[in-house]
């Protein structure tokens, strides 16, 4: 029950079964409608954001965050020294996904 919807307040005051069922139906319809509007708004914002990002990338204005080459080289040195991933994460405060990406860069070197 949504306390800020008028039918909810009225429903609390009524003792008539028909009116109570009617307010239940109206309340359900309003909540469904509000949920549909919220979902449409969410989808529209996501679509517009994706369009803006695509346009900015096409114009060369958005290239993503630049790589921290110094930090990544330090991480790769730790990987070469066979440090555990948990130790590296604690020491460098990097994510495991970053660690995995950098570890893949080292794989071709190790295979030669």
N, C-alpha and C positions, 0 to 999 in steps of 0.2 A: 504494500500500500504506500503510495506517495502522499505524504502529508501536505505538500504544497499544491496539490491538484484539487480544485473546488469540489469535484464529485466525491473525492475521498472524505472531505469534511462533511458533506451533506449525508453521505452514506452512514457516518457514525451516528447521526441524529435520527435517522428514519427507523421506524419499526414495521413499516409496510414491506411485505416480502417481495411484491412486484417491483416496487421502487428500488429496493436493495439490489435485486437482480439487474435492473436497468442500469443502476449506477456502477455495478460490477462490470457490465458490458462496456459502458462508456469509458470507464477507467482503463480497462484492458485495451480498448481501441486507441485511446490517447497515448498510452505507453508504447504500443506497437508503432504508432505514427511517429512519435518522438525518436524511437530507436531507428526507424527507417531514415528519418531526416539526418540524424547524427551519422549514420553509416554513409549516406550519400555525401555529406560534407567531408568526411574523412577521405573517401575515395577521390573526391574532387581535388582536395588539397594535395594528396599524394601524386595525382596525375599532373597538376600544375607544377609541383616541385620537380618532378622528373623532366617535364618539358623545359623548365628553366635551367636545369643542370645540363641537359643535352645542348641547349642553345649556347650556354656559357662555354662548354667544352668545344663546340664547333667554332666559336669565335676566339678560342685560345685563352679565355679569361680564367678558366678553372682547370688547373692541372693536378689538383690534389695536394696533399701535404708533402713537402719535400722530405726526402730520406735523410735521416740523421746518420751520415756516413761514418762519423767518428765513433758513435755508440755501436753501430752495427759491426764495425771492424773489431771493436773490443769484444763484442759478443762472439764473433766468429773465431777470435783468438782463443776464447774460453772453450769453444766447441772443439777446436783443434787440439787443445790440451786435455780433452776428454772429461771436462767437468760435467757434473750431473745437471740436468735441466733445472731442477729445483734450486740448486746453488746459483745457477746463472740468473734465474728469475729473481731471486732474492737480491743478488748483487747489482743487477742492472735495472730492476723494476720494469722489465719488458713483459709482454704477454707471451703465452705459450705459442700462439699463432705466429707471432713475429719470430720466435725462436725456430719454429718449424720451417718457416719460409727461408730463414738464413741457413738452416741446416741443409736444405735442398740445394742451396748454392754451393755448398761444400761437397756434395755427393759426386759431381762430375770430376772434381779434383782428385778425390779418393779412389776413383775407378781406374785412373790412368796407370 
